[in-house]
Amino acid sequence: MAKDFISRGDLRLIPLAELRLSPLNSRQEIAAEEVEAMAESLAVAGLLQNLIGHLTPSGVEIVGGGTRLRALQRLAAEGWNRHPDLIPIDPVPVKVTADLQEAVAWAGTENSARSALHPADEVRAYAAMRERGASLSRIARSFARSEAHVERRLKLADLPAEALAALRANEISLEMAKALTLAPSGARCLEVLTSVRGRDVRPEQVRRELTPGTVPSTDRRVLFVGLEAYLAAGGTSQRDLFADRTLLEDEALLDRLFA
């Protein structure tokens, strides 16, 4: 088999049964719960990043992606039947090298230097798990992210499909997509998307446009009255996850309480 994988750094599709964990892999011991969380992620969202392997005379040893390898092996042992529409991930995309020194370097840097998912792909992966009933904490564990990070990405998942497509095509920035989450409706979001696409518009400008007449929770009136008192009096608010603030929508009521 070695003669088939002699190119340096080639991305190849290799049967799962022919892959094994390399002793160079930095994570020789992994908690069963972590493997299970990764298996669920793979079953729902698919393999979003290839494995990294070292070509040896006896086969391909995985130096980067040990958790993914174990999770794939678990899904295979189950017969790839965890979900009705699960498509077997076999063969597996693996970037291979026959150079031992290169493999050692990969083994030491894969965890920190792996290519980040495009934000739009990350959003869709999280959303797919949510649709399957996965909790916020389960999604966070599956992708080794904080729950706060996942919550913000899921907020982006609620944007219209056209807005997410614009983000994926790099027609709008991630910061602009975050600003669009403040739109009161999908129609309003698309209206603003049309107006900013291809133009040099600052996200903060869009935030102001989408939240006219609102008062941030850091305003001195809010600090004096108290957010809970405002809400108890019938006031409404909107949470801006990305600015870590709450926007009060009834300034007239706030002023009456402040007087």
Protein Blocks (a to p, Z undefined) as FASTA:
>chain_A
ZZmmmbghiacdddfklgccdfklmblbccfklmmmmmmmmmmnopabdcdddddfkbcc
dfbhplmmmmmmmmmmnoopmbmklccdddddddddfbfklmmmmmmmmmmmpccddfkl
mmmmmmmmmmnopafklmmmmnopafklmmmmmmmmmpcfklmmmmmnopacfklmmmmm
mpcbfklmmmmmmmmgopacdfklmmmmmmghiacfkbmklmmnopklmmmnopacdddf
knopaddfblklmmmmmZZ
